């Protein structure tokens, strides 16, 4: 990326851990996902708790390679390997998830590296039915959106093979697109946990214990060495 990125690595003590890569939303720093509920849940999980990488996607990268930098490649080729090495984590047990912009990024990166991750989570993922619906800065142009149009891509093939979780608020503006993506993934034979919550595009901090427990359960079932070669 040719710039300084402020990533955070949370490492529970004792033993070799799996790794959870968690991506923040638009205009939010990596530490926006640090919270007491996160720490309490990791403590309660004990030996099943993953190390957690809170990566840095800038203000509005949407976690994909684009004109101002190779944001997606940076996560896959630099941030994840560095976190595995620093945390002495199990490279065969890695999950990815995120909130809003980060939820989109988690789905897109899992698509680009379909054998890298044991589980994929997208919490109120920022998805749109067409490029004209996207906010300024989300994509460089129509061609950039087309390359990362997850709804279109999911209609033609399975995006990845790992179990997925998608959740969204009942009054969230992304509810329709998120619901449609979950439906498309299931139609391609993927295991998808889909949940609707009360409220709109918010509430993630209170749901962090639910999220982390879901990732931990899938990582516990993941065969060690599953993705170590990617």
N, C-alpha and C positions, 0 to 999 in steps of 0.2 A: 504493500500500500504506500510505501515511501512516506509514512507519517507515523507519529506516535499514537498508539491506541491503548486505552486504559481498561484493560481486561481485569477481571477478578476471578480468583480460583478459591473455592471453599473446599477444604479437605478434612473430612472427619478423621479422627485418629484411629490407628490400628488396622493393619491388614491391607491387602490389595483391594481396591475399590473399583466398581464400574464408574463410568463417567457420564454425567448428564450435561449436555451443551444446551444452554438456555439463552434465547435471543430476545432482546428488549424491543419495545415498540418505538414508534416514531417520536422524535423529540424527547426521548427519555434516555438517560445515561445507563450504563450497565448496572450501577448500584441501585437503580430504581426497583430492582427485584430482590434486593437484600431486605430481609424482614425477620422479626422475631418468630413468626409462624414457620418460616423456612428453617431457621436454626433449631427450633423445637422439634420439627418433624424429622430432621436429620438425626437429632439426638434420640428420638423415640424409635427410629428404624434400626439403630444399633449397627450390627455388622452388615445389614442390607442397605445402609445408606450410601448413595453414590457421592463421589466428588462432583462438584458443580462448577462448570465454567460459565461465567457470565461474560460473553464476548461483547465486543464493541463494534456496532454497525453505523456509527456516526448519527447524524440527525435524520436522514431520510434515504439511506442507501437501498432499502428494501432487500438488503442482503444478497444482491446479485451483481455479477460483473457488468460494469457499465462504463460510460465515458470517464467518470472521475475516479475510477479505481476498480480493482478486481476484488470486490468485497466478498463474493461467494468463495472464490478460490482461496482468499486469505483465511477464511474459516476452515476450509477443508484441508488445505496444504500446510498451514502455519499454526493457526490457533489450536486446533484439535491435537496435532502431534506434540506441540509444546506442552499442552495441558496434561496429556498422558504421561509425558516424561517427568514433568515437575511433580505430579501427584502420585507417580509410580502406580498408575491405574492400569486396569486390564484393557488392552487395546482391542480385545474381541468383544467387549461389552460396553457399547456406547449408544446412548439415546440422544435425540435432539428434539427440542420443543421451543416454543416462544409465544409471545403475546402480540396480537394485532400485526404490525409490520413484521415482528419476529415470528408470528405464526405462519405468515406467508413464507418467510425465509426458511423456516424449518421444513415445510412441505417442498419448497423448490430445491433446497439442498439435498433432501432425501431423494428427490427425483434424479438429481444429477449424480448422486453417489448411492445407487440403490442397494448396495451390499455393505455399506459402511455402518448403518445404524440398526440397532435391535428394536427400536420403537420410535415413533414419530408423534409429537403432540402439537396441536395448533389450537390456541385459546383465543377465540374471537379473531380468527385469521383475517387479514385484510385481503379480500378477494372481490373481483369485479366481473360482471358479465361482459363488459366491453371496455376497450381502451378509453373511450370517451367518458366513461364514468370515473376514471381515476383522478386523484387530486394532483395538483402541480407538484412536480419533483419526484413522483413515485417511479416514473419511467422516463427514459430519455426522449422517446418518440414512439410512434405506433409500431415500428418494427421491434423495438425493445420490448414493448408489452406483448407482442405476438410471440416472441421467443419464450416468454415466461407466463403465458396464459394457461394457468393450471386447469381451469374448467375445460378449455378446448382440448388440452393434451390428455386429460383424464377420460374424455369421450372415446379416444382412439386406442388407449393402451393402459395397462397398469403402471402407475407412476413409480411404485416401489413394492416390496414384498413384506416389509415389516408391519406389525400391528400398529394401528393409528388411533388417536383420540382427537376428536374435534368437538369443541363446546362453544356455545355462543349464547348471548342474552336474548330473551324473547323479543325485546324491542331494539335490539342492536341493528344498525343499518346493514351490517354484513350477514344478517341471519339468512336471507334467501340464498345468497351465493354459497355460504358455508354449508347450508343444508343440501344444496345441489351437489357440491363436491363430495360430501359424505355419501350421497346416493350413487354418484358415479364410481367412487372407489369400491363400494360394496358390489356394484354391478360387475366389476372386474375381478371379484373374488377376494378382495382384501378384507381382513378383519378390522372393522372400524367401530370404535365406541363413540357414539354420538350423544351429546347431552345438551339440553336447553335449560338455561338458568333464568330466574327472574331478573328483570332490569335490562340495562342497555350495554353500552360499550365500556364496561368497568367491572370492578369487583374481583379482580384477579388476586390481589394480595390475600383476601380472606379465603380464597379457594386454593392457595398455594399448597397447603397440606394435602388436599385431595390430589392435586397434580403430582406432587413428588411421590406420594405413595403409589400412584399408577405407574410412574416411570420405574420405581424400584421393583415393583412386582414383575414388570416385563423384563427388566434387566436380570432379575434373578432366574428367569426362565431361559434366558439367552445362552446358547452354547458358547462357552469360552473359545475364542479363536474364530468365531463366526465371521468377523470382518477385518481381522488383523492385517490382511494383505492389501486392504484398500486405504 
